Amino acid sequence: MRTLKFLLQKEFKQIFRNKALLPIIFAVPMIQLLILPLAADYEIKNINISVVDHDRSSFSQKLVSKITASGYFRLADYGSSFDAAFKQIEKDKSDLILEIPQGFEKNLIRENEQKLFIAVNAINGVKAGLGGAYLNQIITEFNGDIRLQWTPPEKFNSAPAISVVSSNRFNPFMNYRFFMVPGILVVLVTMIAGFMCALNIVKEKEAGTIEQINVTPIKKYQFILGKLIPFWVIGMFVFSIGLFVVARFVYDIVSVGSLLLLYAYLSIYLVALLGVGLIISTYSETQQQAMSVAFFFIMIFMLMSGLFTSLDGMPNWAYILAKSIPVTYFIEVVRMIMLKGSGFSDLKIHFLIMAGFAVVLNAWAILNYRKTS
């Protein structure tokens, strides 16, 4: 224990002595947590639409007003030429074209039927799909309003009707920040702890101090613990600042579940994650090599952990790969505890899996570190 104490004193002094490193560890994650949830929005708004109105009737004006008043669309162009509207799409100034034919109001009144033409810029598939769906829904509602005006209400409604009432559990107002902020916080802690730990042993190699440590009677597990514990403490601190300062006071997110359970899982997760960083550092010879390898794994952790895309929509091979990443489980656990209030009985499998990650990865790091005299 005395040897470990001296190693920890040395590591903390090295960390806090580096004035350029401190802002990266403490300030950068908080700034990123303030900015990223504002950009990572699942809800697409301000879709640019060009309207080609050949009718210029009161009904076409009402339809255009209903579209622009929805909040999802922004009128980029209004005219009577489809070619001009198509040029707006080619210049990337418009995402959709709605063409209203001549005689729209007259045919709708006389024949009770009229077709509209929608052209969608499908380069961005997600935006195209949602934009087309939004526009179809608005037109359907407009059609329903017209039918309601024309059809007199019956005294007795003989047709049976099913009424559906939905209730949004765990996120009643469908606020995407409640879903994104916990996941982004996990990724930021992963980046800081993973990168810094990966560079730790490599820095000793480049400075030449690793040789001095190798000739001492320090055991391998003591050396690994001395490298792991400081960044474990820093990871806990960064997560706490993000949870209690940024998430609570900026985004008004308060954990519904047990904070003790959340921190218990965080403590195991950090051990597993730091094991990944230690493995990278034991294989790397230079800081540049360690940063490149760490960046490779961090990108996989971010894109395949279920932060931005659902795991259920992935191919089988990608789903299996995602389930072999520790970040995937921690993002699930943070959301389950903070939004659903899940208890230990709901998370015991996650605890066992993360404990397995921690044991395997750190045992690998200890076995791979070789002391040479």
Secondary structure, 3 states (H helix, E strand, C coil): CHHHHHHHHHHHHHHHHCCCHHHHHHHHHHHHHHHHHHHCCCCCCCEEEEEEECCCCHHHHHHHHHHHHCCCEEEEEEECCHHHHHHHHHCCCCCEEEEECCCHHHHHHHHCCCCCEEEECCCCHHHHHHHHHHHHHHHHHHHHHHHHHHCCCCCCCCCCCCCCCCCCCCCCCCCHHHHHHHHHHHHHHHHHHHHHHHHHHHHHHHHCHHHHHHCCCCCHHHHHHHHHHHHHHHHHHHHHHHHHHHHHHHCCCCCCCCHHHHHHHHHHHHHHHHHHHHHHHHHCCCHHHHHHHHHHHHHHHHHHCCCCCCHHHCCHHHHHHHCCCHHHHHHHHHHHHHHHCCCHHHHHHHHHHHHHHHHHHHHHHHHHCCCCC
